[in-house]
């Protein structure tokens, strides 16, 4: 057990208004509050697609997010990664961004599989001085765009399972097989088994079905 991917299914609807109208009342209340906070900050949503949607302001926000979470925030490394995406699968890129006075203050870079009508949220970056921005942009603005464009499922990746489940995501367990043959392999095996047990218990507590 490696963890879980998370996915939000989008029903066939005529518009995003119809999609949100059909949500359970508790989720609608949560989304309404997050949207109000989003609007009060003067934010508006802009969606760009294709190669030209990958710009340097996205690189800066992603680098800042990585640094905040203790990862490498090297701008050149992030720039190379993002521009490699642009140069290889640029036609599949969709960037959903929150802007204020023409400045991008938050974004999620997605990859759009038109053959499967699925959207993959790959990378994000946010100005953390804008409270509520992340939840409103990712779990309201992206599904709204998806509902208007016939997308049936959105993948939001691993981690933060409880927050994603509260916003309607399903947990899709991920499995793998690891083999350690070098010196110290038995210790690594035990550590991995304990980590897998922790992931299993956490996912089961959220209602996911995990195969032993």
Rosetta blueprint (number, residue, H / E / L):
1 X L
2 X L
3 X E
4 X E
5 X E
6 X E
7 X E
8 X E
9 X E
10 X L
11 X L
12 X L
13 X L
14 X L
15 X L
16 X H
17 X H
18 X H
19 X H
20 X H
21 X H
22 X L
23 X L
24 X L
25 X H
26 X H
27 X H
28 X H
29 X H
30 X H
31 X H
32 X H
33 X H
34 X H
35 X H
36 X H
37 X H
38 X H
39 X H
40 X H
41 X L
42 X L
43 X L
44 X E
45 X E
46 X E
47 X E
48 X E
49 X E
50 X L
51 X H
52 X H
53 X H
54 X L
55 X L
56 X H
57 X H
58 X H
59 X H
60 X H
61 X H
62 X H
63 X H
64 X H
65 X H
66 X H
67 X H
68 X H
69 X L
70 X L
71 X L
72 X L
73 X L
74 X L
75 X H
76 X H
77 X H
78 X H
79 X H
80 X H
81 X H
82 X H
83 X H
84 X H
85 X H
86 X H
87 X H
88 X H
89 X H
90 X H
91 X H
92 X H
93 X E
94 X E
95 X E
96 X E
97 X E
98 X E
99 X E
100 X E
101 X L
102 X L
103 X E
104 X E
105 X E
106 X E
107 X E
108 X E
109 X E
110 X E
111 X E
112 X E
113 X E
114 X L
115 X L
116 X L
117 X L
118 X E
119 X E
120 X E
121 X E
122 X E
123 X E
124 X E
125 X E
126 X E
127 X L
128 X L
129 X L
130 X L
131 X L
132 X L
133 X H
134 X H
135 X H
136 X H
137 X H
138 X H
139 X H
140 X H
141 X H
142 X H
143 X H
144 X H
145 X H
146 X H
147 X H
148 X H
149 X L
150 X L
151 X L
152 X L
153 X E
154 X E
155 X E
156 X L
157 X L
158 X L
159 X L
160 X L
161 X H
162 X H
163 X H
164 X H
165 X H
166 X H
167 X L
168 X L
169 X L
170 X E
171 X E
172 X E
173 X E
174 X E
175 X L
176 X L
177 X L
178 X L
179 X L
180 X L
181 X L
182 X L
183 X L
184 X L
185 X H
186 X H
187 X H
188 X H
189 X H
190 X H
191 X H
192 X H
193 X H
194 X H
195 X H
196 X H
197 X H
198 X H
199 X H
200 X H
201 X H
202 X H
203 X H
204 X H
205 X H
206 X L
207 X L
208 X L
209 X L
210 X L
211 X L
212 X L
